Amino acid sequence: IESFERDGYVHIPGVLTDAEMAEVEEPMMRFIKGEVLPEGKDLCDMSGAVDRTPDEYTVFNAMLPRRYLPSMQNNVFERRAASIARQLTRGKSMSIDYDQLLAKRPNSPDSVFAWHQD
């Protein structure tokens, strides 16, 4: 906690096991496979391309996936992240404000993002 307060970040390896990661990945893949389609601008290609279909997106962006697939709510990652956040903020109450699924197609020149922190 002290290093987080001093440095503004913390590296925590092994937050999820492989099995837990599979639990989180399965519903996300339903979006990428086109089984769940957000409406309007809640689904786009963040590479800037406007002439592609979702299966052609190089930067697949689904905003508010928990709204479109409510079974994603309260998954193991959300619970674990909430626990970590509570500990790092010394018990402050926090809640999810926004969720987003972002998947970049490998080896696509237009899916390169500059380093940033949200």
Secondary structure as the mmCIF struct_conf table of DSSP 4:
data_model
#
loop_
_struct_conf.conf_type_id
_struct_conf.id
_struct_conf.beg_label_comp_id
_struct_conf.beg_label_asym_id
_struct_conf.beg_label_seq_id
_struct_conf.end_label_comp_id
_struct_conf.end_label_asym_id
_struct_conf.end_label_seq_id
HELX_RH_AL_P HELX_RH_AL_P1 GLU A 2 ASP A 7
BEND BEND1 GLY A 8 GLY A 8
TURN_TY1_P TURN_TY1_P1 PRO A 13 GLY A 14
BEND BEND2 VAL A 15 LEU A 16
HELX_RH_AL_P HELX_RH_AL_P2 ASP A 18 ILE A 32
TURN_TY1_P TURN_TY1_P2 LYS A 33 GLY A 34
BEND BEND3 GLU A 35 VAL A 36
HELX_RH_3T_P HELX_RH_3T_P1 GLY A 40 ASP A 42
STRN STRN1 LEU A 43 ASP A 45
TURN_TY1_P TURN_TY1_P3 MET A 46 SER A 47
BEND BEND4 GLY A 48 GLY A 48
BEND BEND5 VAL A 50 ASP A 51
HELX_RH_3T_P HELX_RH_3T_P2 PRO A 54 GLU A 56
BEND BEND6 THR A 58 THR A 58
STRN STRN2 VAL A 59 MET A 63
HELX_RH_AL_P HELX_RH_AL_P3 PRO A 65 TYR A 68
HELX_RH_3T_P HELX_RH_3T_P3 PRO A 70 MET A 72
TURN_TY1_P TURN_TY1_P4 GLN A 73 ASN A 74
HELX_RH_AL_P HELX_RH_AL_P4 VAL A 76 LEU A 88
TURN_TY1_P TURN_TY1_P5 THR A 89 GLY A 91
STRN STRN3 GLN A 100 LYS A 104
HELX_LH_PP_P HELX_LH_PP_P1 ARG A 105 ARG A 105
TURN_TY1_P TURN_TY1_P6 PRO A 106 ASN A 107
HELX_RH_3T_P HELX_RH_3T_P4 PRO A 109 SER A 111
#
